[in-house]
């Protein structure tokens, strides 16, 4: 049985890495609208998003956060 574990994270670097699969799918399906994945650019954008939402990588689940899932 494949289980999916859901994790909460403020780690913009981890979120940028996890975003690669989804981003590459968008590039494949909509190459006219999406540029190839670039980790450095994604890292900057996720950091800006987390800071814009008033979150901090140093918070330990005390506020809202981005959520991701990992299939085990």
N, C-alpha and C positions, 0 to 999 in steps of 0.2 A: 504494500500500500504506500503510495506517495503522499507524504504529509507536507503541508506548507506551514512554516513557522513565520509569524509576523513579528517584526522587530521595529522599535521606535529608535530613530537616530537623529542626532544633530550633526553628525560627521559629514560635512559637505564633500570631503574627499571620497568617502565610501559611496555616497549617493552618486557622485559623478562617475565612479567606476561601474556601479550597478546600472546606471542609465545607458551604458554603451549598447547593450542588447536591444533595448527599446528604440534608441536613436537609430541604430543601423537598420532596423526593420522599417522605420519611417523613411530613411534614405532609399531603401530598396523599393518601397511602394510609391513614394512621392519624390523622386529625385529632383524634380523641378523646384520643389519648395524647401528641401533639406540638404544641407551641405554635409560632407563626410564628418564622422565623429572626430572630435578633437578633445582629448582629455583635459588639457590645460584650460581651454575655453569653458568647458562644462564645469570644471572645478570653480572657476571665477563666478560663473552664473549661479551655481548652487550656493556658494558662500554669500553672494549678494542677496539671494532669495531668503536664506535663513536669517541674515541680519535684518533685512527689510521687514520680516515677520516678527522681529523683536526676539529672536531666538539666539542662542549661543551654544557652540559646541561644548561649553563647560557646564551648561545646565544638565542636571541629572533627572530628566523626566518631570521637571516641575512646571512645565508649560506645554504648549502645543509643539509638535515636531513633525518631521516628515516620516512616513512609514513605508517600509518595503517588506517584501515577502521573499522567502527562500524556499525552494522546493527541495525537500530531503529525499 
